[in-house]
Amino acid sequence: MRILQLAPPWFTVPPVRYGGTELVISGLTDQLVATGHDVTLLAAGGSSSRAELRTYYPAPPPARLGEMLLELPHVLSGYRDRHRFDVIHDHTVTGVGVGALLDGPPIVHTVHSTWTPELCRLYHAVADRVALVAISHDHAARAPVDLPLAGVVHNGIDVRRYPFEARSRGYLAWLGRAGPDKGADVAVTIAARFGLPLRLAMKLNEPDEHRWWDEVMVPLLDETGVETTVIHNATHRQKVALLCGAVALLFPIRWDEPFGLAMVEANACGTPVAAFARGAAPEVIDHQRTGWVLPPDDVDAMCAALERAPTIDRAACRAHVERHFAVARMARGYERVYEALTPTRTLRVPDLLASPSEPPE
């Protein structure tokens, strides 16, 4: 099958530092090549892949993340020769609107984010032209009831890129972007109560992320006196070094995260995960075998779970990822989506202007 993987232009594939979507795209693309598909990847300059690599921008523009007028030329360069392909797997938001207007091969779009009203309005407009894929069953269940989905495919990682550590080295870990949703401040509170050092790998790029760090995290760290190591915008090597050997990865999220790749990455290194039961956490963690799924916002329950960390078989954590969240399993899921698509598409202009003040529920 001839497949175009269309990545956003904001970060390289794979990412040098932050970029969960780009990490997933990298693993999927390389695995599809390994299984014999003819794959082209359109990604930011500086990317690398086993597929034929094409770029529009010579380097990614992360400081302008989300600007449509920057993403649009990148997307158009991908659709220009769309008839070369049997299927286009578009991971961009702008591309969904562009592709729906064009004749050509079927389009698959992975919904990597939450179902905001703005995105749902776009998805309703293109749903009969684009196959939408959710990344967890919880994610799919939160989609509008009248929005058709082509399937659910869990994210996967190349487990070989994650070294296994059979023993913990006496510290807690946290990984994510700065902001209240990811709960780094809760992780500090738990580390203080539990009496262990805390190592954090934190994305800190956007203005609101810097503001939250300065206004919340800096005073909290001073107040609690927790022994803390903070890596801002960690590389992959720094990230796995943090995950390997941790007593547990703390995942005290305050939002319904569609997937939560950090949980899989930690388990791949042999590290159990203590997570609040929101979003996809119950799908990713095998409760009491690869970590714990705990009542949301229950710090006492998370501390109690950490007392049982020595009972977790770290090899079982890695085996769980190899069985359920490896790139080969993810690629098979997407192959099933590709194969189920009908090849016939005709030109259509979706009704994007109808009822502009009343987004679909």
N, C-alpha and C positions, 0 to 999 in steps of 0.2 A: 504494500500500500504506500502511495506517495502522500506524505503528511507534512503540512506546514505547521510548525509550532511558533506562535506569534507571542513573544514575551513583551512586557512593558519596557520602556526605554530607560527607566529611572536607575536601575542597578544592573551590574553585570550578571551573567549567567555562567557559572554559579556565582553567588555574591561573594565579594571579598570580605564584607563584614555583615551588616544587617541585610535581610532579604529572604524571608521564609518562602514567599511565592517563587522567587527566582531559584531557590534551592530545590523546590519541588519540580519546577520546569526542567532544570538541569538533569535531575535523576530520571524523570520520565523520558526526556529526549534521548539520553544515552541508552536507556534500556530498550526503547523502541528500535534504535539502530542495532543494538545487540541481538534483537530477535528477528532481524532481517528486513525491516521496513526502510524505505528510502525517505529520509527525514531531512527537512530544511528547517533551520532555526533562525528566526529574525530576532535579534537581541541587541542590547547596547554594545557599543564599541568596547573592546577589551574583554569580551566574553570568550569562552572556550567551550568546545563541544565535540562529540564524536560525529555529530551531524554536519551537513553542509551549513556553514555559518554565514549569515548575511547581517549587515549592520546599516543603519542610516546615520546615526550620530557617531562620530569617532570616539566619543567618551560619554558616559552617562551624565545627565544633569540632575543629580539628586536634590540640589537646593531648590529646584522648581517642580518638585514632585506634585503630580496631579494636574498640571496646567494643560488644558485640552489642546491649545494651539501648538504646544510642543509635541504632544503625543500624536496628533493627527497626521503630520507628514510621515512619521515613523510607520504608522498603521497603513497609510496609503501606499507606501513603498512595498508593503507586504502583499496587499491585495492586487497590485498592478498586474502580476502574472499568476493570478489565482487559478487559472485554468490548467496549470501544470500539475495540480494536486488533486488527489481523490478526496481529501478532507482537510479542512483548516481548523486547527485547535487554537482559538483566540483567547488569550488570558488578559487582554486589555479591556477597558470599559469603552473607550472611544470606538474600538474596532467592532464591537457588537452592533452599534448603530450603522457604521459604514457597511459592514458585511451584509446586513439585512436588506440593504437597498440594491444589492448587486446580484446578477445571475452568476452561477458558478457552482463550485462543489459545496457539499454540506458544511456547516459551521458548528463546531462544538465550543461552548464557553464554560469554563469553570468559574463558578461564583466563589471567589476567594474571600469575600468580605461579608458583612452582615446585610440583612435585607432592609436597607434604608428606604424611606418613601420615594426618594428620587430614583434610586436604582430600580425599585419595583415598577415604577412608571415606565422606565426604559424597557425592562424585561417584558412587561405586558405588551408593549408595542411590537416586540420582535420575536415573541415566543413561538410563533408559527414558522419562523425562518431560522431560528438558532436553537440548537439543543443545549439546554442549560443543565449543568451538573453541580450538585451539592457535594460538600466534602465531608459530611457526616450525616447520620440519620437525624440527629438533633437539629442540625442546620436545615435539612430538608423539611422537617416538621414545622419550622418557623417561617417557611415560605408562605406567601399568600395562597389560600386554598384553591384559587382558580388559576394559578400559574403552573403550567405543566413542566415537569422535570424529566430529563432523559435518564436520570439515574443518580446514584450516590457512589462516589469513589473516594475512599479514604486516602489522605496524603501518605506518601511513602518516602523513605530515605535510602541512600546507598549505605548499608550497614558497615561496609568495609572502611568507610571514612571515619568510623567511630571506634577508637580503641576500647577494649574491655578492661575494667579494673575490678579485680575480685574482692578487694578489701577497701573499706572506707578509711579516710584519713582524718576524721574528726572535725569536719566543718559542714555547714549547711550551704546550699547553693540556691541562687535565684537567677532567672534569665528572662529578659523581655525588654519592652520599651518603657521609657519613663512616662508615668501617668497613673491616675488612680485605678484604672481598669485592671492593671496587671498586679497591683497589690504589693509592690516592693516595700511600702511602709509597713504592711502587715508582716512581711517576712522579717523586718528588723525587730518588730515587737516579739515575734515568736523566737527569734534567735536570742533576744535578751532574756526571755523567760526560760528558755531551754539551756542557756549558758554555754552556747557553742559559737565559735566564730562564723561569720557570714561572708560569703564571696558572691558578688553580684556582677553580672555582665549585662550592661544596660545600654540600649539604644538611646542616644541623646543627640538629636539633630535639629528637630523642629523647635520654633520659638516656644510653643506651649510645653514642650518637653523640658526645655531649659528652665522655664518658669516654675514648673512643678518640682524639679530637682532643687532649685534654690529656695523655694518657699516651704516645701514639705520635707524633703529628704535631708537636706543639710542640717536644719534645726533638730530633726529627730535623731540623727546619728550623734549629734553633740549631746543631746539629752540622755540617750540610753547608754552611751559609752560602749556599744557593742564593738568588738574587734571586727573590723570590716575591711575587706579588700574590694575595690570597685574598679571594674574595667569598662570604660566607655567605648562603645562601638567596637566590640571585640572581633577579632579575626576568627576564622573557623578553628585554627589551632588553639587560640586562647580559650575559645568556648568549650572545646572538648577537654582541655586541661582542667577547666573549672568543673565540668560535669563529672569527669572521672575521679573517683575517690571520695565524692561527697557522701555524707551520711544519707542525705535525701535532697531532691530538688523540691523547693517550696513553690507551690502553684496556687496562691491564695487569691484567685481572680474574683473581680467584682462584676463581671459581665458574662454573657452567654457566648463564650468563644466558639466560633464555628468548628475549629479543630484543636489547635494547641500543639504545634510541632515540637516545642521544647520538651514536652512530656515523652515523646517518642525518642528524641535525641538522648535524654537522660537515661531512659531504660536501655537504650542500645549500649551505653557505656557501663551498664550494670547498676545504675543508681536508681533506687526506688523514688516514687513521686508521691508527695502529699498534696492533694488538690481539693479545693472546694467543688462540690457537685453542681457545677454549672456548665452549660454548653455541652461539648462533646466529651468532657472528662470521663464520665462513666463508660463511654465506648472505648476510650483509649487505655484506661487503667483497668487491670484485672484486680479488683479490690482484695486486699490482704495477700496478694501474690506478687504483684509488681508495684505495689504502693497502696494508697488509701484514698477513697472517695468520701469526703466528709461534708457534713451539713454546711451550707454557705455561711460565711462570716463567723464560724465557730472556732475561735482561736484555741479554746480549751481542748476541743476534740482533736485539732491538729497537733497540739503538744502531746496529747496522750498517745496519738498514733506514732509519733516519732520515738516514743519510748520502746516501741516494738520494732524499730528499724533493724536490730540484729537478727530478727527472725526471718527477714526477707532473703530469699535465695537470689543473689545478684545474677547468677547465670540464668535463672528463670526469667529475669527481666529482659535480658538480651534475646533469649529464645522467643519470648513473646513478640518482640519487634520483628525478628527474622520471619516469624510465621504470619504475622498480621499486617505489618507496616513496612515491608521491604519494597523497593522500587519494582521488582518483578510482579508482585501482586497488584500494585497500583497500575502498572502498564497493562496487565491483563484486564483490569476493570475498564480502562479507557478503550482497549481494543474491542471489547463487547459493545461499548457505546458507538464507536466508529462503524462497526459492522451492522448495527441496527439502523443506521441512517439511510434514508432514501436518497438516491443520487440526483433526482430531478428537482431543480429549483428554477423559479422564474422571477423576473424583475418585479419588485413590489416597493411601494412607498408607504411605510407605516404611518398611521395617523398620530403623529407626535404632537400635533397642535390641539387635539380635542381636549376640552375641559381642563385648561392649564391650571386652574386653581383647585381642582378636585382629583388628586392622585388616587389611583385605585387602592382599595383596602386589601 
